[in-house]
Amino acid sequence: MSLNHSPQCSCAGCHDTAINQAEKELHVELSENSRRDFIKKAGRLGLSLGIGGGLVTTPLAAAALHNEDAAYKYNSMQQNKAVRNGKANMITLLHTADIHSQLYQHDEFFIENGKPVYKKRGGLASLKTMINTLRNQNAANTLVIDGGDCFQGSGIAALSEGKAIVPLMNNIGYDIMLPGNWEVVYGKEMMMKDMFGYDALKVCANMYHDTQDDMKGDLIFPPYYVKHLAGIKIGFIGYNDPLTPKRQSPAYCNGMKFTPPEANVAKYIKILKEYEKCQLVFLITHMGLAQQFGLSNMEQVKGVDYILGADTHERLRQPIQGAYAKVTEPGAFASFMARLDLVMENGIIKDHTYQLLDVDPGKYHEDEEMKHLISQAHEPYKKELSRVIGKTKNPLIRYYVIETPMDNFITDAIMWKFKPDIALSNGFRFCPPLTPDPATGMADITVDYLWSMLPVDSEAKQGTVTGKQLWDWLETELENTFAKDPAKRLGGWVIRFKGMEMNFTLANEPGKRVNYVKVGGQPLDLNREYSFVACEREGDPDTTLCRMQGVKQPHLLGYTMHKVIEEYLAVHSPIAPVMEGRCTATDAPHTLLTQVMGLGYEFR
């Protein structure tokens, strides 16, 4: 589909041109102008601004301190006279998050010269070597932290309910771990077994037992942790996404209650600052960039130095300054790691440097012990997970905000199998890209990769709704993704679909974003009933499907989503997913930024 240069611009199929235009314009701004001017221009191009003028929207691309510059500054910090004389100390924090059980090196998405580029990144064996290398540079004063969503997202994780991942993370030697929103996927009991299986300290101040026993109302994990490091006391407070019961299938959170950070964060900051006498306080959060930046502007977090964030998989190459704290996020899939170095003198931060580092297998060789452990974890499932179920000659990628080749492929399969008016796929962020081998022009789609695309093998479910219900639901889904209030964002991207076209304007008020909808090429009839198929969410009311309420004639179809995909590939492989223009948005510059700057996009 070609790029439309009229005031209305397609959000689908034009990403090469869009990336070139938008990235080039903003890159000049980042290189030549101030941060304030960048924020002004980002706003004009469609990036929402939060309280205090900071960037909070999805997708966010931060102005960057180049890694080379950060490395140079780090070296100069090491040579600082106070550091060399022992009057000051350096503290190093190494931060990963959203690994999603991606154990092997894989294709990763970058933008270079305005075009998509794929490189091999990640793998726990390379990550371990990288962490050990960096930890040894400041061995006495380094902490390694993971921000959640670790034991979900691959075949090995799903088939072992996360249990196989725990020894691998223990082998790396993390110091602190936080549960993420996907840690609940196997239910409360399994979550607790997996989380408490970690050798690292666990922190989370907003997940409570909600059971009819003597644990009711108790925190599931310790709320904070205090560590003596470099001659000072440092406090860490953990927070999972309070919207987890709404974002996930409701049944996953049975027996648990979540509260927003502002309900108790001031209390714990007071404990750490006034009673524990911590000179540094960090929040470790898994709430998404929008919520985390919103939190940084709340007076309740006054006294916090950094919010070490996670969930939206953003690659922040420079901390974002909120009113009361700086916010970071370290990318995803073990492809990246954030490094924060602080020079502390008499309990005061004298200097700092922050880097987002690639987990590059070409730079960090694979640790042999970890390779062996991964092989052991894989062995019980190897035959099934290695089975090839199809091939693709186009990259499968989910890194765009509004429409993705991967979800087009999934909705194509749903439409082919069940032939509803509309096929739906949720706006998931997880799953690394899969790109064809340059030598063969093809890439194998394995059962393991299917688990990465769809890590919960939910059953397909069909129902009918009126055009009016459909319209109102689309407005709700857009608000879930683009709400101006960060606390209202659910963390995913726009719902994906086939059989329907939607045109919307993001800048409009809630409930007034959708301009028009077409189903089967015809304008939406508000009074007509339309059939649609999506995946069942365990624990939802029978008349709720894909968060759409009041669905008529709901019924399960007797096929899991994995079965649908396998049958589709058996007939259509090799597949060639395409951007078909299922979603458009008004205001061309705004649309371009929204389309190309999502999960995995970055400015250098």
KAHU-V265208 format. One record per pair of residues at least 12 apart in sequence whose C-alpha atoms are under 8 Angstrom apart, sorted by the first residue. I is the first residue (numbers start at 1). GAP is how many residues later the second one is. If there is no record, write none. Layout:
I/GAP, I/GAP
This chain:
1/12, 1/13, 1/578, 1/579, 1/580, 2/12, 3/14, 3/15, 5/583, 6/582, 7/579, 7/580, 7/581, 8/576, 8/577, 8/578, 8/579, 8/580, 9/575, 9/576, 9/577, 9/578, 9/579, 9/582, 9/583, 10/571, 10/573, 10/574, 10/575, 10/581, 11/391, 11/392, 11/570, 11/572, 11/573, 11/574, 11/580, 11/581, 11/584, 12/390, 12/391, 12/567, 12/568, 12/569, 12/570, 12/571, 12/572, 12/583, 13/565, 13/566, 13/567, 13/568, 15/577, 15/580, 15/581, 16/98, 16/99, 16/100, 18/574, 18/575, 18/577, 18/578, 19/95, 19/96, 19/573, 19/574, 19/577, 20/93, 20/94, 20/95, 21/93, 22/567, 22/570, 22/571, 23/91, 23/580, 24/90, 26/12, 26/15, 26/16, 27/576, 27/577, 29/12, 30/33, 30/34, 35/28, 39/14, 39/15, 39/16, 44/546, 45/544, 45/545, 45/548, 46/543, 46/544, 46/545, 46/547, 46/548, 47/12, 47/13, 47/543, 47/546, 47/547, 48/436, 50/243, 50/244, 50/434, 51/243, 51/246, 52/245, 52/270, 52/271, 54/239, 54/266, 54/267, 54/268, 55/238, 55/265, 56/233, 56/234, 56/235, 56/237, 56/238, 56/430, 57/232, 57/233, 57/425, 58/231, 58/232, 58/343, 58/423, 58/424, 58/536, 58/540, 59/255, 59/342, 59/535, 59/538, 59/539, 59/540, 60/254, 60/537, 60/538, 61/253, 61/254, 61/255, 61/536, 61/540, 61/541, 61/542, 62/254, 62/255, 62/256, 62/258, 62/540, 62/541, 63/254, 63/255, 63/540, 63/541, 64/252, 64/253, 64/254, 64/539, 64/540, 65/252, 65/253, 65/290, 65/539, 66/251, 66/538, 67/288, 67/289, 67/290, 70/283, 70/284, 70/285, 71/284, 73/280, 74/267, 74/278, 74/279, 77/266, 77/274, 78/12, 82/263, 83/260, 87/258, 88/255, 88/256, 88/257, 88/258, 89/141, 89/142, 89/254, 89/255, 89/256, 90/48, 90/51, 90/140, 90/251, 90/252, 90/253, 90/254, 91/47, 91/50, 91/51, 91/138, 91/139, 91/250, 91/251, 91/252, 91/253, 92/46, 92/49, 92/50, 92/51, 92/247, 92/248, 92/249, 92/250, 93/49, 93/50, 93/51, 93/52, 93/246, 93/247, 93/248, 94/37, 94/48, 94/49, 94/50, 94/51, 94/243, 94/244, 94/245, 94/246, 95/49, 95/50, 95/51, 95/52, 95/213, 95/235, 95/242, 95/243, 95/244, 96/49, 96/50, 96/51, 96/234, 96/235, 96/236, 96/238, 96/240, 96/241, 96/242, 97/49, 97/50, 97/51, 97/52, 97/53, 97/213, 97/214, 97/216, 97/233, 97/234, 97/235, 97/236, 97/237, 98/49, 98/50, 98/51, 98/52, 98/212, 98/213, 98/215, 98/233, 98/234, 98/235, 98/236, 99/49, 99/50, 99/51, 99/52, 99/233, 99/234, 99/235, 100/49, 100/50, 100/51, 100/52, 100/53, 100/54, 100/232, 100/233, 100/330, 101/49, 101/50, 101/51, 101/52, 101/53, 101/55, 101/56, 101/64, 101/232, 102/20, 102/21, 102/22, 102/51, 102/52, 102/231, 102/232, 103/19, 103/20, 103/21, 103/22, 103/231, 103/271, 104/18, 104/19, 104/20, 104/21, 105/15, 105/16, 105/17, 105/18, 105/19, 105/256, 106/13, 106/14, 106/15, 106/16, 106/17, 106/326, 106/327, 106/328, 107/12, 107/13, 107/14, 107/325, 107/326, 107/327, 107/328, 108/12, 108/13, 108/227, 108/324, 108/325, 109/324, 109/491, 109/492, 110/490, 110/491, 110/492, 111/490, 111/491, 118/317, 120/240, 120/241, 121/213, 121/214, 121/237, 121/238, 121/239, 121/240, 122/211, 122/212, 122/213, 122/214, 122/236, 122/237, 122/238, 122/239, 123/211, 123/212, 123/236, 123/238, 124/44, 124/210, 124/246, 125/240, 125/241, 125/242, 125/243, 125/245, 125/246, 126/233, 126/234, 126/235, 126/238, 126/239, 126/240, 126/241, 127/207, 127/232, 127/237, 127/239, 128/44, 128/238, 128/239, 128/242, 129/235, 129/236, 129/237, 129/238, 130/229, 130/234, 131/13, 131/41, 140/89, 140/90, 141/88, 141/89, 143/31, 143/32, 143/33, 144/29, 144/30, 144/31, 144/32, 145/29, 145/30, 145/31, 145/32, 146/28, 146/30, 146/31, 146/32, 147/30, 147/31, 147/32, 147/33, 147/137, 147/138, 147/139, 147/161, 147/162, 147/163, 148/29, 148/30, 148/31, 148/32, 148/33, 148/35, 148/138, 148/162, 148/163, 149/30, 149/31, 149/32, 149/33, 149/34, 149/162, 150/15, 150/30, 150/33, 151/12, 151/14, 151/15, 151/32, 152/30, 152/31, 152/33, 152/303, 153/277, 153/278, 153/298, 153/299, 153/300, 153/301, 153/302, 154/294, 154/295, 154/297, 154/298, 154/301, 155/230, 155/292, 155/293, 155/294, 155/295, 155/296, 155/297, 155/300, 156/221, 156/222, 156/225, 156/292, 158/293, 158/297, 158/298, 159/222, 161/25, 161/29, 162/32, 163/31, 164/213, 165/212, 166/28, 166/29, 166/31, 166/32, 167/31, 168/202, 168/205, 168/206, 169/29, 170/28, 170/29, 170/30, 171/199, 173/26, 173/27, 174/25, 174/26, 175/24, 175/25, 175/26, 176/24, 176/25, 176/26, 176/27, 177/23, 177/24, 177/25, 177/26, 178/24, 178/25, 178/26, 178/60, 178/61, 178/62, 178/106, 178/107, 178/108, 179/16, 179/23, 179/25, 179/61, 179/107, 180/60, 180/61, 180/106, 180/131, 181/59, 181/60, 181/63, 181/67, 181/105, 181/130, 182/66, 184/68, 184/69, 185/63, 185/67, 186/66, 187/64, 187/65, 187/66, 187/67, 188/64, 188/65, 188/66, 188/67, 188/68, 201/24, 202/19, 202/20, 203/18, 203/19, 203/20, 203/21, 203/22, 203/33, 203/34, 203/35, 203/36, 204/16, 204/17, 204/18, 204/19, 204/20, 204/33, 204/34, 204/35, 204/36, 205/14, 205/16, 205/17, 205/18, 205/19, 205/32, 205/33, 205/34, 205/56, 205/59, 206/13, 206/17, 206/32, 206/33, 206/34, 206/36, 206/51, 206/52, 206/53, 206/54, 206/55, 207/12, 207/13, 207/14, 207/33, 207/49, 207/50, 207/51, 207/52, 208/12, 208/48, 208/49, 208/50, 209/46, 209/47, 209/48, 210/44, 210/45, 210/46, 210/47, 211/44, 211/45, 223/14, 223/15, 224/12, 224/13, 224/14, 224/44, 225/12, 226/46, 226/50, 226/52, 232/46, 232/47, 232/115, 233/43, 233/44, 233/45, 233/46, 233/47, 234/44, 234/45, 234/46, 234/47, 234/48, 235/37, 235/43, 235/45, 235/46, 235/47, 236/45, 236/46, 236/47, 236/48, 237/31, 237/44, 237/45, 237/46, 237/47, 238/45, 238/46, 238/47, 239/22, 239/44, 239/45, 239/46, 239/47, 239/48, 240/45, 240/46, 240/47, 241/17, 241/19, 241/44, 241/45, 241/46, 241/47, 242/16, 242/17, 242/18, 242/19, 242/45, 243/15, 243/247, 244/14, 245/13, 247/243, 248/289, 249/288, 249/289, 249/290, 249/291, 250/287, 250/288, 250/289, 250/290, 251/287, 251/288, 251/289, 252/286, 252/287, 262/33, 262/36, 262/38, 262/39, 265/35, 265/36, 266/34, 266/35, 266/36, 269/12, 269/32, 269/34, 269/35, 273/30, 279/68, 279/69, 280/24, 280/25, 280/67, 281/22, 281/23, 281/24, 281/25, 282/22, 282/23, 282/24, 282/25, 282/26, 283/21, 283/23, 283/24, 283/25, 283/26, 284/23, 284/24, 284/25, 285/22, 285/23, 285/24, 285/25, 286/23, 286/24, 286/25, 287/22, 287/23, 287/24, 287/25, 287/204, 288/21, 288/22, 288/23, 288/24, 288/203, 289/20, 289/21, 289/22, 289/23, 289/25, 289/40, 290/196, 290/197, 290/199, 291/195, 291/196, 291/198, 292/15, 292/17, 292/35, 293/27, 293/29, 293/34, 293/193, 294/191, 294/192, 294/193, 296/26, 296/27, 296/28, 296/29, 296/30, 296/31, 297/25, 297/26, 297/27, 297/28, 298/25, 298/26, 299/25, 301/23, 301/24, 302/22, 302/23, 303/21, 303/22, 304/20, 304/21, 305/19, 305/20, 305/21, 306/19, 306/20, 306/21, 306/22, 307/18, 307/19, 307/20, 307/21, 308/19, 308/20, 308/21, 309/18, 309/19, 309/20, 309/21, 310/19, 310/20, 310/21, 311/180, 312/117, 312/179, 312/180, 312/287, 313/16, 313/17, 313/18, 313/19, 313/116, 313/286, 313/287, 314/15, 314/16, 314/17, 314/18, 314/284, 314/285, 314/286, 314/287, 315/14, 315/15, 315/16, 315/17, 315/21, 315/41, 315/285, 315/286, 315/287, 316/12, 316/13, 316/14, 316/15, 316/40, 316/286, 317/37, 317/38, 317/39, 317/287, 318/36, 318/37, 318/38, 319/35, 330/26, 331/269, 333/98, 333/99, 334/25, 335/23, 335/24, 335/25, 336/20, 336/21, 336/22, 336/23, 337/19, 337/20, 337/21, 337/22, 338/16, 338/17, 338/18, 338/19, 339/15, 339/16, 339/17, 339/18, 340/12, 340/13, 340/14, 340/15, 341/12, 341/13, 384/63, 385/61, 385/62, 385/63, 386/60, 386/61, 386/62, 387/59, 387/60, 387/61, 388/56, 388/57, 388/58, 388/59, 389/55, 389/56, 389/57, 389/58, 389/177, 389/180, 389/181, 390/54, 390/55, 390/56, 390/176, 390/179, 390/180, 390/183, 390/184, 390/185, 391/51, 391/52, 391/53, 391/54, 391/178, 391/182, 391/183, 391/184, 392/44, 392/50, 392/51, 392/52, 392/53, 392/181, 392/182, 392/183, 392/184, 393/42, 393/43, 393/48, 393/49, 393/50, 393/181, 393/182, 393/183, 394/41, 394/42, 394/48, 394/181, 394/182, 394/183, 395/38, 395/39, 395/40, 395/41, 396/37, 396/38, 396/39, 396/181, 397/34, 397/35, 397/36, 397/37, 398/30, 398/31, 398/32, 398/33, 398/34, 398/35, 399/30, 399/199, 399/200, 399/201, 399/202, 400/195, 400/196, 400/197, 400/198, 400/199, 401/92, 401/93, 401/193, 401/194, 401/195, 401/196, 401/197, 401/198, 402/91, 402/92, 402/93, 402/94, 402/181, 402/192, 402/193, 403/91, 403/93, 403/176, 403/179, 403/180, 403/192, 404/92, 404/175, 405/172, 405/173, 405/174, 406/171, 407/18, 407/89, 407/90, 408/88, 408/89, 408/90, 408/169, 408/170, 408/171, 409/168, 409/169, 410/15, 410/155, 411/12, 411/13, 411/14, 411/85, 411/86, 411/87, 412/86, 413/151, 413/152, 413/155, 414/119, 414/150, 414/151, 415/83, 416/152, 417/147, 417/151, 418/115, 420/111, 420/112, 420/113, 421/78, 421/79, 421/98, 421/99, 421/109, 421/110, 421/111, 422/75, 422/76, 422/77, 422/78, 422/97, 422/108, 422/109, 422/110, 422/111, 423/74, 423/75, 423/76, 423/109, 423/110, 423/111, 424/71, 424/72, 424/73, 424/74, 424/108, 424/109, 424/110, 425/70, 425/71, 425/72, 425/109, 425/110, 426/68, 426/69, 426/70, 426/120, 427/65, 427/66, 427/67, 427/68, 427/69, 428/64, 428/65, 429/63, 429/64, 429/170, 430/22, 430/23, 431/21, 431/22, 432/20, 450/112, 454/107, 454/108, 457/103, 457/104, 457/105, 458/77, 458/78, 458/79, 458/102, 458/103, 459/76, 459/77, 459/97, 459/98, 459/99, 459/100, 459/101, 459/102, 460/73, 460/74, 460/75, 460/76, 460/96, 460/97, 460/98, 460/99, 460/100, 460/101, 461/72, 461/73, 461/74, 461/75, 461/84, 461/93, 461/94, 461/95, 461/96, 462/69, 462/70, 462/71, 462/72, 462/91, 462/92, 462/93, 462/94, 462/95, 463/68, 463/69, 463/70, 463/82, 463/88, 463/89, 463/90, 463/91, 463/92, 464/65, 464/66, 464/67, 464/68, 464/87, 464/88, 464/89, 464/90, 465/64, 465/65, 465/66, 465/85, 465/86, 465/87, 466/60, 466/61, 466/62, 466/63, 466/64, 467/57, 467/58, 467/59, 467/60, 467/61, 467/62, 467/63, 468/57, 468/58, 468/59, 469/57, 471/43, 471/46, 471/55, 472/39, 473/75, 474/40, 475/35, 475/36, 475/37, 475/38, 475/39, 476/34, 476/35, 477/17, 477/18, 478/16, 478/28, 478/35, 479/31, 479/32, 481/12, 481/13, 482/24, 483/27, 497/85, 498/84, 499/20, 499/21, 499/22, 499/83, 500/17, 500/18, 500/19, 500/20, 500/21, 500/82, 501/16, 501/17, 501/18, 501/20, 501/80, 501/81, 501/82, 501/83, 502/12, 502/13, 502/14, 502/15, 502/16, 502/80, 502/81, 502/82, 502/83, 503/12, 503/13, 503/14, 503/80, 503/81, 503/82, 503/83, 504/12, 504/80, 504/81, 504/82, 505/80, 505/81, 505/82, 506/79, 506/80, 534/12, 535/26, 536/20, 542/12
